[in-house]
Amino acid sequence: MSDSNLKNEGQINIELDEKIAEGIYSNLAVINHSVSEFIIDFISVMPGQPKAKVKSRVILTPQHAKRLAKALAENVKRFEKGHGEIKDYETPPIPINFGPVGEA
């Protein structure tokens, strides 16, 4: 195996198209899970509006959900080290009417 093959081993070429790169704003995430998956719905709630739509849904295996939680915690810690503590302002609970409840 050549040196160039060793350098590329374990690397993934990730593409990001323009539409996905724009991102979607979310100020609420609802997380549900079953024995085989975690479902994260990202929602944009507007003040004074009684209705909000799910803007994006991500479905993860339990293992990937745990890796995501660890990576997010590490990044929050790094952010706070460089920019100071992120304040968690108390907000009134949002009553959520989110369709039927159940497991997949």
Secondary structure, 3 states (H helix, E strand, C coil): CCHHHHHHCCCCCCCCCHHHHHCCCCCEEEEEECCCCEEEEEECCCCCCCCCCEEEEEEECHHHHHHHHHHHHHHHHHHHHHHCCCCCCCCCCCCCCCCCCCCC
